[in-house]
């Protein structure tokens, strides 16, 4: 999955990466702009709802999928490998 495909679908997303035994997830508006913890995009002037996770690498995808499957609060989330 690519950010461009999500932009066409108008879906906000996280970019996730597993680094030094920690998961880092950075929220993005579908326009491609990184947003802060408040999930507000200054460019689009809208509140973002990130439910798609683009994972950098297969290890990150496995970890994210384990996290999602183990928590019912995240049942609407989807995880994909980040295709660049």
N, C-alpha and C positions, 0 to 999 in steps of 0.2 A: 504494500500500500504506500502511496506517496502523498505528501501534503497537497500536491496539485489535484489529485483525485478527490481528496477531502474538501478542497476549495470548491470544486465543481458540485459536490454534494451538499455544500454549506454545513459541514460538520466540524465543530471545534475538536481539538485533540491535545493529548499530552505526547511529548517525546520522552521516552524512558530509556535510561541507560544504567547498567549495573557496573559500578566502579568501586573498587576496594571494599567489596562485601557490603555495599550500600546501594539501594535503589534511588535514583534521582529521576524525578518526573517534572518536566517543565511544561506548563499549560500554554497553548497557542489558540488564537482565534482562527477561524477557518480562512481568514484573509492571509494568514501566515505570520502575523505579528505575535511575538511572545507577550503574554499578559502576566500581571502580578497576581498575588494571592487573592485579590478581590475579583479576579476573572473579568474585569472590565476592559474592553478594547477601546482605546482612545481614537483609533483610526475609524472604526465602524460605529462608534458611539453605541455600543450594545454590551449587555452582560452575556458572557460566554458560558456554555454548558459543555464541559469536556467529558465525553463518555467513550471516546476512542483513544486507544493507546498505541502509538507507533514505537516499537521496540527496536533499539539498535543492537542487533545480533540475536542469534538463537538462544543464548544463555539468558539474556534479559527477557525474551519472550516466554521461556519456560518458567521463570520466576514470577513474572506478572500473571501468567495463566494459573499458577498454583495459588497466588494471592486472590485472584478473582473467584476461582472455584471454591475457595475456602471461606468466602464471606458473602452472605446473602444480600448485603447492602450494595454490592457491586454487580448484581445479576444483569443489569442493562448495559454493562461495559463490554467493549469488544477490544481485542488485542491483535495486532498484526506486526509482522516484520516490517521495519522501515526500509522501503526500497528507494534507493537514491538514484 
